[in-house]
């Protein structure tokens, strides 16, 4: 295969060129492009894929994936990194308009050092931007939650249709968002127990997106309960999605319920929660969706739990099976936790 210099290609490869090459529909917002599609899936219900226009670093919040422009090209071309790196590099060179390298070893070394320095600057700038957004998200989300209504007939009717209307009898689990015609909403917590987002389960007649959060607020975190509530001899239930999390709150009323905002965040929730569960000598129950993505992310979550010292054999880790596509479907059909 023709020899390309990775640093030369990376320096010439732009976010805009990659998106245009693949016909990616993305909306520019400041220094970022946002899209409902990511390199792994084209059917996200919200602009969940974000790529930095300058550095090319990207993240898909529901899938829990991230990377640089080389990773993007590899995923779209269905090339496995790092094994297919040379093929990815050749494709990236084609997009960037870079010819095979004629640089000497010393020139490559110098260019590599320059590029590494620039990458460190870009990554530091990106980290600072994420920190700024995270710090701004907490007061924004906390204020938004405080303004939501505790009653709404349309939202209540929707909860009834999903057989979870009793959740309103519990202590401030669900509120209703008038900006979404009274749709049910839940809090999303940071690892420190602060409200960092408010996620809505929009009424079906409103169409897509089904579960939006507040603009530019993180989707990583836990729905309904924060991890700070984990304590000895109290089960911890980890599931995904707004309605399954609400259902879990009813199914396990004495447990800590940690909902992931999308399957991609399920392993992240388990990674943060598992060491706390092990330290508290409690039990973690994983309740994923019964589809390919759910199974894949549940396996990742299990690996994090096992790494933290939880054990199926010792009874500190279990995957709950209910026979339906998700927990709420099982609940509607009469399933109840043992």
N, C-alpha and C positions, 0 to 999 in steps of 0.2 A: 504494500500500500504506500502511496506517495507520502513523503515526510513533511508534516506541517509542524510549525513551532506553536506550542500551546499558548505561550504568553502572547505571541504576536496575534494569534487568532482571538484570544480573550480580550485583548486591548481594542481590537477593531470591531468586535461583536457588540451591537447595540440592542437594547431592549426593543426599540421600535422596529428594527430590521427583522428580529426574530418573530415578533407578533405579526408583522405584515407578511412575512414569508408564509406563515401558516394560516393566514386569513383570520387571525384571532380577533374576535369582537371584544374590545375592551374600552372602557371609559377612562379618560385621563382625569385625575384628581390630584392637583399639586404635583408632587414628585412621584406619584404612583399611577399605575394602570390597574383598574379593577374589572373583573369579569365574572360571569356566572359559570364559566367553564375553566377547568384546570387540566394539566397534562394527563391526569388519570381519569377524569370524568367530565362529561359535557352537560350534565343535567342538574347542577346545583340550583337551588331555588332562590339564591340571592347572590350579590356580587361578593363572593366569599374568597375568590382568588385575587391576590394582590401582588404586583411585581413592581419593584423600584425602578424608575425610569433611568436612574444614573448607574446604580451598581449592578442591576440585573438580578438581585436577590429576590426570590419570590416565596410566597407561602400560601397554602390552601388551608383555611381554618377547619372546614368540616372533615377533610381527609387527613389532616394532621401532618401534611407533607410540606417540604420546603427544599430549597436548593438554589443553584445559580443557573445561568443560561445554558451551560453544558448539560446540566441535569434536565432542564426543560426540553432541550433538543432530544436527549436520549429517551425521555418518557414518551414524547410525541411520536418519535420514530420507532418506538418499541425496541430499543436497544438497551441491553442490560449493562449498567455501570458497576464496577470499573472494567469488566471483561471486554466490553465493546467500545472502550474509550477511543481507540484510533478511528473507528467508524464515526463516532460522535464528533470527533475533532474534524474529520474531513467534511462532514455535513455542515458544521459550524463555520468552517473556512469558506465553504460555498456560499453560505448566507452572508458572511461578512465581506466576501470578495477578496479573500486573501489567497495569494499564490503559494505554492510549496516554498519552504524556507531555504534561504541561501546564506543564513547567518553562520558565523564561526562559533565555536564552543564558547569563546570568551565573550562574544557579543550576546549570545544567549544567556550566559550567566549574569551579565550586567542588566540585561532587560528583565530577567527574572527577579533580580533584587529590586529594581524599580517598580515592577508590577506588584510584588509582595508588599512593598511600602504603601503603594496606592490602595491595595486591597485592605490593609489594616486601617487606613484612614476611612475608607468607605464603610467598613464594618463598624468602626467606632461611631461614625455619624448615624448609621442605621440603629445601633443600640441606644444611642441618646434619643433618637426620634421615638423609638418604642417606649423608652422610659417616660418620656414626656407625655405620650398618649395614655399610658397606663395611669400616670398620676392625675391626669385630667379626667379620666374615665370614672374614677371613684366618686367624686362629688357630683358629676353629671348624672350617673346612674342612681345614686342615692337620692338625689333631688327628684328625679323622674319617678322613681318608685313611690315616694311620699305623696305624689300628686295623683296617683291612680285611684280609681274608685274601688270600694269593697263590694259593690253591688251593681249588677247589670243583668237585665232580663235575657238579652240575647246571649251574652256570655254564659249565663247559668243554663240556658236551654242547650247550649253546645256541650257543656259538662254533663248534662243529663243524657244527651245522645251517646256519650262515651261511657256512661254509667259511673262517673266519678264525682257526681255532684256533692257527695258527703265531704269532699275535701274542704268546702267552705266552712264546715263546722270546726275544722282544725285551726290552729293559731296562725293566721296571716300567711298561709301558704300561697294562695292565689289571689291576685287582684285583676281588675278589668281595665283595658286600655281604650279610652274613648276615641283616640286617634285611629284605632283599628276597629271601629264599630262595636266596642265592648268586648273584644277578644280577650281570652284569659292570658295572663302574663305571670311569669315567675322571676325570681331574682337569680342572678348568676354571681357567685362569690369568688373572690381571690383566695389564695392559700392562707392569707392572714385574717380571713373572715370579713373583709370589706365587700360591699356591693360594687361590682365593677361593670355590670351590664344588666339589662332587663330584656328578657326574651319572651316574645309573644307567640302564642299558637293562634294564628289568624283563622277566623271563621271560614269554612269551606267556600262560601259564596264570594269571598274576597279574592280567591285565586292565589297565584304565586306573588311573592315568596310566602311559604307556609310558616316559617319560624324565624322571622327577622329579629335581630338585636338592634341596639342603638348604634348609630353611625359612628365609626372609628372607635368603638369600644371593643375590648378583647372578647373573643368567643371562647378562649381557654379559661376554664374554671369549673365550678360545680353548681349545678342547678339545685334549688330548694334548700339544701343544707351546706354549710362550709365544713371543711376538713377539721376545723378547730373544735368541732363538737364530738369528735371521736374520743371515746373513753372506755375504760375497762368494762368487759362483760356486756357490751352493747354492739349488736350486729351492725355491719356497715354494708349497705346495698349500693352497688354501682351499676347504673343502667344508662341508656342513651335516649335523647329526645324529650321534648316537653311532656307529652301525654304519658309516656311510659314512666317518667319520673313522678308525675302526679299520681299515677296508678300505684307506683311503689310506695309512696307515702301512705296510701290507704292499706296496701297489702301488708306492710311491715310498720305498724304505727309506733313501735318502740325503738325502731332502728334509726341510724343515721342514713339518710338517703342522699347519695351523691350522683346527680345526673350530669351526663356529658352532653354538650351542645354539638351533636353530630357524632357519628361513629368514629371519625378520625380522632376525636378528643378522648375517646374511651380509654385507650392505653395511658394517656397523660394523666387522667384522673387516677387510674390504678397506681401509676408510678409514684404519685404524690401521696396517695392514701395508704398504700400497702405498708410502708415502714411504720406509719402511725398506728395502724391496726396491729402489726406485730408487737410494737412496743406496749400497746394497751392490752395485749393478749386477748384480742377480740376475734371476730370471724368476719371474713369478707365474702359476700354473695355477689357474683357477677350475673347480670341479667341482660345479655345482648339480644339484638334482633336475630331472627332465624333466617338470615340471608347470607350471601357470600361475604359481603363487607362486614356484617356482624360477626360471623365466625372468625374471619381473619383478624379483626381488631380484638376480639375476645382472647385469641391465642396470644397476641402481643401483651394484653393486660395480664394474662396468666403468667407469662414469663416475668413481668415486673413483680407480680405477687410472690412467685417462687423465689426470685432473687432477694426479696425482702425477708424471706424465712417463713412465709405462709405455706401450708401443706394440705393437700387434699386428704392424704392418709391420716393426718392428725386432726382433721375436721376444722381447720382454720381457714380453708378456702373451698368454695363450691361454685359450680355453674348451675344456675337454676334452669330447668327444662320444663316447659309448659305446653309444648305441642302446637303452638300457633306462631304466626309470623312475628308477633311482638307481644309484649306483656299486656298492653291494653286490650288487644284482641282476645287474649286468653281470659282476662278479667271479665269482659263482656259475655263470654261463653260459660262463665261460672267457675273458672279456676280460682282457687284461693291458696295462699301460702300455707304450707304445713305448719 
